[in-house]
Amino acid sequence: MISKTIGKRHKVTYLTLIRVARDIQNNYTVSAAYRNSRISRDPFYRYLNSEPEFTEMIIEAYKGQSYIPMFFDNLSSDSL
């Protein structure tokens, strides 16, 4: 669980981590997801490696990504 601080507030809150996971689920790249949440790359990977709850959220986000079939997926070699 993400600990509460005494003193200076964390820029990365639980809601920020949820926002990052939601963006990844919506097919954002990792870079775009943390940029959209206004955090840097370092806290993203630090929380990913140290917080099992966040790691589970990211795994579930990747499982929930939508697959958009491309036009070329339906073409067979016979039709070319």
Contacts in CASP RR format, 6 or more apart in sequence:
PFRMAT RR
TARGET T0000
AUTHOR 0000-0000-0000
METHOD contacts of the structure
MODEL  1
MISKTIGKRHKVTYLTLIRVARDIQNNYTVSAAYRNSRISRDPFYRYLNS
EPEFTEMIIEAYKGQSYIPMFFDNLSSDSL
1 51 0 8 1.000
1 53 0 8 1.000
2 10 0 8 1.000
2 13 0 8 1.000
2 14 0 8 1.000
2 17 0 8 1.000
2 47 0 8 1.000
2 51 0 8 1.000
2 53 0 8 1.000
2 54 0 8 1.000
11 38 0 8 1.000
11 39 0 8 1.000
11 43 0 8 1.000
12 39 0 8 1.000
12 43 0 8 1.000
12 47 0 8 1.000
16 37 0 8 1.000
16 39 0 8 1.000
17 47 0 8 1.000
17 51 0 8 1.000
17 54 0 8 1.000
17 57 0 8 1.000
18 57 0 8 1.000
19 36 0 8 1.000
19 37 0 8 1.000
20 33 0 8 1.000
20 34 0 8 1.000
20 36 0 8 1.000
20 37 0 8 1.000
20 39 0 8 1.000
20 44 0 8 1.000
20 58 0 8 1.000
21 54 0 8 1.000
21 57 0 8 1.000
21 58 0 8 1.000
21 60 0 8 1.000
21 61 0 8 1.000
22 61 0 8 1.000
23 32 0 8 1.000
23 33 0 8 1.000
23 36 0 8 1.000
23 37 0 8 1.000
24 30 0 8 1.000
24 33 0 8 1.000
24 58 0 8 1.000
24 61 0 8 1.000
24 62 0 8 1.000
24 65 0 8 1.000
25 60 0 8 1.000
25 61 0 8 1.000
25 62 0 8 1.000
25 64 0 8 1.000
25 65 0 8 1.000
26 65 0 8 1.000
26 66 0 8 1.000
27 65 0 8 1.000
27 66 0 8 1.000
27 68 0 8 1.000
28 36 0 8 1.000
30 44 0 8 1.000
31 41 0 8 1.000
33 44 0 8 1.000
34 40 0 8 1.000
34 41 0 8 1.000
34 43 0 8 1.000
34 44 0 8 1.000
47 54 0 8 1.000
48 54 0 8 1.000
48 55 0 8 1.000
48 58 0 8 1.000
49 55 0 8 1.000
END
